[in-house]
Amino acid sequence: MPKKKTNLGGLNILLGISGGVAAYKAVDLASKLRGCGANVKTVMTANACQLVQPKSFEAVTASPVFTSLWGPSEGYKIDHINLADWADIVIVAPATANIIGKIANGICDDLLSTVLCACWAKPRLLAAAMNNNMWNNPAVQRNVKLAQEMGFELTGPETGRLACGEEGIGRMSEPQDILEAITKMASKIKRKKR
C-alpha cells in the first residue's frame, strides 16, 4: 500500500514522553512521524525511562534522546531553550495527570516541564492518558482546562480497557489518530509560513 502524503515533511516535531504506561505507543508515533518526513527529537521524563528505553526512540528517530536538565548540551547551548526554539510543533504523548498539572501551574522541575514552559508560543498537543479515576478528578479537569486556555490542544483520552484492567475513559489516543491531529496542526503552520 502506498504511503499517504502528509504535510509533515521537513517539520521539526518535539515529542515529549511522560511516565504513563502508554509510553510504549509513543515509539510507534515517533516512527510514523519519521515515516512522514518529519524531523523528530524526543524528551523523556525519568518515569518514562522506567517504562520504555530511550534507545527505542533513538532507533526510530535517528536522533539522541534528551532525558535530563543536567546532561551534556549540544554545542554548549541550553537544552530546554534550544529544543523549544528548534520545534515547529510540540507533542506530549502520553500526557499524564502529572505533566498536565505541571503545565497548568508553571512547574519546571525536569527537562520536559521546562521545555514545555519555554515553548509557550508554539503549537502544542497533549495526548492525555491516565486511569479513569485520575481523569475524572476535579483537580485534573481544572488543570486540563487551564492547559487548553494556555493554547494546548488535546487529543483523547479514549474509552476502553485501561492498564489496570478496568474499562473506562483514560486510554491514550492511538498513534494514527495522534498523527492525524498533528497533521491538522501542521496545515495551519504551513499556511502561516506562506
N, C-alpha and C positions, 0 to 999 in steps of 0.2 A: 504494500500500500504506500503511495507517495506521501511525503511529508506535507503537512498542512502549512501553508505560508502564513507567517505572522509578521508583525511589525516590531519584533524584539531584536532583530539583527543589529549588532553594534551597541545596544544599550547596556549600561553598567547597572547591574542588579546586585544590591547588597542584601544577602539573605541572613537574617538573624535566627538562631535556633535557641529556644529556651527549653527548660528542663521538663518537658512533658513526654509521656510515653509515645505520643505521635511523632516524636523527632525522627523516627525511622522513615516516615513518609517524606520527610524533607529531603532525603537523599534522592528519591525519585523526582521530586520537584526540581532540585538543582540540576539533575541530569536532563530533564525536559527543557529547562531554561537554556542550557548549553546547546541542546539539540535545535533550538530555535535561533541560535546565533548570538545569544546574549553573553556578555562577559559577566561572570559571577564570582563574587568574593563572599566568604562566609565568616560570620562571627558567632561563636558558640559560648554559652554560659558554662560554668563549671558543672552545673547539674546536667546540662545537655550532654556533656562529655562523658557522664556516667552511663548514659543510655545508648549513644552512638559515638563511635570513634571518629575523631577529626579526619583520619586518613580516608574514610569513606567519602567525605566531601572533597578532599584534595584530589582523589582519583577521578571523580566525575566533573569537577570544575577546572582541573589543571591549574589550580591556584592554591597558595597557602591558606590555612585556616587560622583565624585570629581568635585567641581564647583568653587573653589577659591584658589588662591595662599596663602590665609591667614587662611584657615580652619585648624582644628586640624589634625596633622600629625600622621601617623601610627608609633608608637614607636619612635617618635622624629626624624624621617627621613625627608629629604627634598622631598616633594611630587613630584615635577617635575622631579627630578633626579631618585627617587625611581621608579616612574611609567615608565620612559624611560628605566631604567635598567631591569625592570620586563618584558617588552613587547618583544615578538618574532616578531610580526607584528603590525604596527600602521595603522589604518584606520581613515579617516575623512569623515563622511557622515551625512549630506551634507557638502561639501566643498564650501563655499560661496566665492564670489569675495573678501570679506574682509579677510578671513583666508588665501586664496591663496596669497593675497598681503602681508600679514604679513610674510608668509613663504619666499616669494621671496626676501623680503627686510630685513630679520632678525629681525623683530619687535617682542618683547616679552613683551606684556603688560597685559596678563592674563594667567591663568593656561594652557589652551590648546596651545597657541602660544609658551609658554615657554617649555612645554613638547616637542613640535614639533622641537624646536631648539636643545634640548638635545638629541633627538633620531636620529640624522642625519645619523648614520651608520646602522640603522635598515631598513628592507623592509617597505616601506610606500606607501599607496594607497589613492588617493583623488577621491571621488565620487562627481564630480562637479555638482552644481545645482544653478541656478540663472536665472533671466529674460534674454531673448534673447538679448535685447539691452545691458545689462551688459556684457554678454558673448562675444559679438562682439566688445566691447570697446577695442581699441588698447592697453590701459594700462593693462587690464585684460589678453589679449592674450600674452603680454610681460611677465607678472607675471607667467602665466601658463607655458610658455616656460622656464623661469628661474627655476621654481619648478621642471620641468622634467629634466633639466640639472643637478639639485642637487640630482637626483635619485628618485624623487617621481614618481610613476606610476599614470596613470589617467584612470578612467572609466567614460564614459559619457562626457558631458551631452547628453541626448537623445532629439529627436524632438518629440513634442506632445503638448498637452494642458498644459499651464503654469498656475500658481496660479492667475495671473492677468486676465485669461480668454482668452488670445491670444494663437495662435498656433505658435510654433517656437522651436528653439533649446534652451535648458536650463533645461529640466527635469532631475532630478537625476535618474540614472540607477535603475532598480527595485532591491529589496533586493536579489532575487535569482541570478541575474546577477552579483551583487557585491560579493556575496558568491562564485560564480564560479571564479571570478578574485582572490579572497583571496586564494582559494584552489590551483590555479596555483602558486601563490607566495609561498604557504606553501610547495609545492612539491620541489621547489628549496632549501628551508631551510632544509628539511629532507635530501636531497642529500648531502648538505654541512656538516651536522652533522655526517654523517656516516664515 
